[in-house]
Amino acid sequence: MKRLDFLSESLKNLKEVGTVTRSSRYLCRSIARQIDFDKADTIVELGAGDGVISLHLLKQMKPDSKLIVFEINEAFCNQLEEIDDPRFHFYKRSAEELDDVLKEMEIDEVSYVVSALPFTVFPEKVAEGIVDQCRKSLVPNGKYVQVHYSLVKKNLYKKVFGNVKVNFVLKNLPPAFLLVSLRNEEVSGNGNDVG
Ligand SMILES: C[S@@+](CC[C@H](N)C(=O)[O-])C[C@H]1O[C@@H](n2cnc3c(N)ncnc32)[C@H](O)[C@@H]1O
């Protein structure tokens, strides 16, 4: 999907999509830098849009790893259905159904969660419920990586994980924050804690 198509789709559904452009290659690289691909047996991606982050991750993932992807926007789902890779497991279901999908796939734990869900427009309980499902599904020391365009939801991750580290990515429209939390232990992110 071209940038302009993403723009028109997001303008139609701004509340659901939460931004007007897909993630830049710089933001995708910053996300990938958070991941140790040798140890990433299973990565969950929530709110994949047109798959720009998914495709970036697939390039670096091991041949036997899995990328489990959630998206609900019809136009983006059509794009995601075109990704032809045996490691790519796409679900046209809400991120709220993460637990159910992992049970159906008989997966007990995941190594990483990458989310670009626009939690700023989600009801607080729903956002907290999803982030809590993510925490419970992660392996000990598993990492949760969230894209945001402001720091208003920072306390959500602090509340659920007990830790959050902030990285800033200037080369994105709009400039983005990567909020990184670890299950159980102190986060070891590579950025500045700016808040
Ligand atoms: C900010 S966009 C990010 C798109 C893409 N990952 C990127 O980085 O360019 C957020 C995405 O989350 C999707 N989304 C919103 N609510 C969702 C939900 N409950 N479950 C799954 N995806 C959802 C939207 O449709 C949108 O594609």
The ligand as an SDF file (V2000), in Angstrom:
LIG
                    3D

 27 29  0  0  0  0  0  0  0  0999 V2000
   -1.1510    3.6800   14.2610 C   0  0  0  0  0  0  0  0  0  0  0  0
   -1.7840    2.4680   13.1290 S   0  0  0  0  0  0  0  0  0  0  0  0
   -0.2870    1.5260   12.8820 C   0  0  0  0  0  0  0  0  0  0  0  0
   -0.2380    0.8160   11.5690 C   0  0  0  0  0  0  0  0  0  0  0  0
    1.1040    0.1380   11.2430 C   0  0  0  0  0  0  0  0  0  0  0  0
    1.4770   -0.8170   12.2480 N   0  0  0  0  0  0  0  0  0  0  0  0
    2.2010    1.1550   11.1130 C   0  0  0  0  0  0  0  0  0  0  0  0
    3.0510    1.2060   12.0140 O   0  0  0  0  0  0  0  0  0  0  0  0
    2.2170    1.8950   10.1310 O   0  0  0  0  0  0  0  0  0  0  0  0
   -2.7450    1.4570   14.2690 C   0  0  0  0  0  0  0  0  0  0  0  0
   -3.4230    0.2530   13.6510 C   0  0  0  0  0  0  0  0  0  0  0  0
   -4.1500   -0.4380   14.6890 O   0  0  0  0  0  0  0  0  0  0  0  0
   -5.3420   -0.9800   14.1180 C   0  0  0  0  0  0  0  0  0  0  0  0
   -6.2870   -1.2830   15.2000 N   0  0  0  0  0  0  0  0  0  0  0  0
   -7.0700   -0.4100   15.8890 C   0  0  0  0  0  0  0  0  0  0  0  0
   -7.7830   -1.0610   16.8260 N   0  0  0  0  0  0  0  0  0  0  0  0
   -7.4330   -2.3850   16.7370 C   0  0  0  0  0  0  0  0  0  0  0  0
   -7.8070   -3.5550   17.4480 C   0  0  0  0  0  0  0  0  0  0  0  0
   -8.7060   -3.5040   18.4520 N   0  0  0  0  0  0  0  0  0  0  0  0
   -7.2370   -4.7450   17.1140 N   0  0  0  0  0  0  0  0  0  0  0  0
   -6.3250   -4.8030   16.0980 C   0  0  0  0  0  0  0  0  0  0  0  0
   -5.9300   -3.7300   15.3810 N   0  0  0  0  0  0  0  0  0  0  0  0
   -6.4830   -2.5250   15.6840 C   0  0  0  0  0  0  0  0  0  0  0  0
   -5.7910    0.1280   13.1630 C   0  0  0  0  0  0  0  0  0  0  0  0
   -6.7100   -0.3230   12.2000 O   0  0  0  0  0  0  0  0  0  0  0  0
   -4.4490    0.5820   12.5750 C   0  0  0  0  0  0  0  0  0  0  0  0
   -4.1380   -0.1230   11.4190 O   0  0  0  0  0  0  0  0  0  0  0  0
  1  2  1  0
  2  3  1  0
  2 10  1  0
  3  4  1  0
  4  5  1  0
  5  6  1  0
  5  7  1  0
  7  8  2  0
  7  9  1  0
 10 11  1  0
 11 12  1  0
 11 26  1  0
 12 13  1  0
 13 14  1  0
 13 24  1  0
 14 15  1  0
 14 23  1  0
 15 16  2  0
 16 17  1  0
 17 18  1  0
 17 23  2  0
 18 19  1  0
 18 20  2  0
 20 21  1  0
 21 22  2  0
 22 23  1  0
 24 25  1  0
 24 26  1  0
 26 27  1  0
M  CHG  2   2   1   9  -1
M  END
$$$$
